Amino acid sequence: MNIQKDIDQLTRLILGSVSTYHCILTASQMLEEAGFTRLNLTDAWDLEPKHGYYLPVFDSSLIAFTTGSQRSAQAPALRMEAAHTDWPCLKLKPSPEVSTGRYGKLNVEVYGGPILSTWLDRPLSLAGKVCVAGDTPFSPKVRIIDIQRPVALIPNLAIHMNREVNNGVALNPQKDMLPLLTVFTDQGDKEHFLTQLLARHAGCAPEEILDYDICLYNLDSCAALGLEGEFFSAPRIDNLTSVHACLAGITAGFRQNGINLIALYDNEEVGSRTKQGAFSAVTDRILEKIYLSLGYSRQQYLNAVLDGFLLSMDVAHAMHPNHTEKCDIKNQLHPGDGVAIKMAAAQSYATDASCISVIEDICRRSHIPYKKFSNRSDIKGGATLGAISSALLSMKTVDIGVPILAMHSARELMGTKDQSALVALASEFFLV
């Protein structure tokens, strides 16, 4: 395991992934550097053995796969890894400009379940997708933009005006979370100040913009900290740790007669029920297209899926140093423990003893540190895309991840060594 290399690559991905669209652009660049060939979703595919391919899916998701080095009469065995490209944040609403006196603010809504207080008093920027008219109404031109500098901030109310702030204050998303963007002068345009900013970065006139999907993001950089640099602190650790591990795994090498595939899905934080989410049938259709393009029958494809194996990757809860009572009495994680195998009787994590045994055996044989994790019985934990994908694809599935602190904060914390453990498992899973 090369800890510094893995952290450097994770840092590159985090800093490049300022929106889900930028995450896909950064992932695509990494795959291109590894020799993968881009495919289009609706083209006919002429696939070669022992080659890597990738295809963006509706701009904010991505599928990448490798073909086996040998062709046989039996359909190649299927192994998959999946992660999500989105994170809790704030997104612009339609009619985003809000004026309060001389202040220009942004009309935003909450995406997913962020810890709202962590977004206060931080320099924020804007990134995402802007659409303008194309040659036909059904082919709008897409511009992926990033303002790349601090432009907004959500200021706290001073303690002198809110003496109870340190006793805990409920934040109203419509009132308390509107980012401040400008102070108007007499010449300021109170109706179009944000649209003009988007248009400048999209290279178009404000009136040409048809629609947009823009999020605010935390501009903080990544940092190693702790007595021995044992912690890694950054925005968007959930779930770019897993995206990076998937990319590292798929580029690690080929199996002799097997299809390796990664699925990087959008919209996990809001339930995955979208065309680009894990609840979509898009993965099943792409998989079938892969097998048919390689000359196998639909029955052979179905057999490969039913005998396939999926690693669903998402972060796990590390024990909080000031709230140890929030963890299970036995199944506890700390940063630095390696890979977490996530288990829940309610199947919020895909839990199957036979499948977990496979992953444990890989970890033991390859000396990859790991621990099993479950939540307190009286505290409902989060869910992942693992249970959704396993039900849709009818495939053996295990949920894994790295333990982190401050999950869903604007800045999260993990163990520096854990990324290498996750990368090692993602790579071995595709090679053994």
ABEGO torsion letter per residue (X at the ends): XBAAAAAAAAAAAAAABABAAAAAAAAAAAAAAAGBBBBBAABBBBBBBGBBBBBBBGGABBBBBBBBABBBABBBBBBBBBBBABBBBBBBBBGABBBBEABBBBBBBBBEBBBAAAABGBBBBBBEBBBBBBABAABBBBBBBBAGBBABBBBBBBAAABAAAAAEBBBBAAAAABBBABBBBAABBAAAAAAAAAAAAAGBBAAABABBBBBBBBABBBBBBEAAGABBBBBGAOAAAAAAAAAAAAAAEBBABBBBBBBBBBGAAAGGBBAABAABAAAAAAAAAAAAAAGBBAAAAAAAAAABBBBBBBBBBBBBAABAAABBAABBBBBGAEBBBBBBAAGABBBBAAAAAAAAAAAAAAGBBBBBBBBBAABBBBBBAAAAAAAAAGBBBBBBEBBBBGBGBABBBBBAAAAAAAAAAAAAAAAX
